[in-house]
Amino acid sequence: MPLEFLRRKGGGSKATNDPAPEPLPAIPEEAVAEDHQLRLNFGAKTSNGVRLQGGPNLLAALPRMLDGIAKTPVEVVEPRATTLASASPSIIRTAEATEWLRAHGESSPVTRHALWVLESLDAIDPAYDTFACALLDGDVGTGGYPDYAAVVGGVAAHWDESTGDLIVRAMVGWGGKGARGDTDRIATRLLGLILGSILESGQSLGFAAPDRPGPGPGGATVTCQHCSYPLVHPRAVYCPKCGMRMLHA
C-alpha cells in the first residue's frame, strides 16, 4: 500500500495518471479577420441664384416658395452667429461638433439631417445663407429622421452687398447608410419645381452670377451697425446678414 500521506505538500512527483499537456495550436500565417465597413452616400443639387428685388418682407416669403412641394412644415434657419464660426457636423472634432449642436440642437430632425448633408458637401454656407428647409420626398423613421433615400432641402438666400437684392437658390440633398437608383432623378425633378416657384414669386429680376457670398478681397471688412456682423465689405451698400443699409462715413 503506497504511503501517500508521507509526501510533502506540493512536493514530490506527480501521479503517473495525470493527463499530458495539450500541444499549443500552430500559429497561423494570417490572422482570421472579421470585416467591418460603413459607407455613407451623400448627394446634393443646387440651382443658379435668382436675384429678387430686396424688401423688408422678402425673407419672410421664403417658406411660401415651398408651398405644394414640402411634405413637412417649413423651418427657417438663420445665418449662424459669428461666435459659432467653427461649428461643424463632425463628431471626431469635438469642439466643432459641440458648437454645431449649440447652433442647431433645437432644430427639427429633418432640418438637422439636411444641414448635416449639405454642410458636409459644402453646398450651403451657414455663415451667410438663410435656409428654408423641409422634407420634400420619402419617409422618416420613428425618431423623425429621414431615411437614406428621402430628399430634403428648400431655398437658401443671402443678401447681395452691392445692390441689396436677395440671391435665392434652390437646393436639395439626400443620403446616409445606403443608396437608391431613382433618388437622383427625383431630386432633379424637385429642384426644378423649387426653382420654378422662385421664378414665379413675382419679385424675380433674373439669374445672378454664380459667385458665393464671402468677405471682401484682401480680408478688409467692416462691422454692420445694426446686427454687429463683422464681415461686411467696406463698399457694401447692404449687410449680407441682416440686409440693412450700411452707414458709411
Summary of the structure (lengths in Angstrom):
residues: 249
radius of gyration: 30.2
end to end distance: 117.6
largest distance: 117.6
contacts: 666
relative contact order: 0.18
helix: 22%
strand: 20%
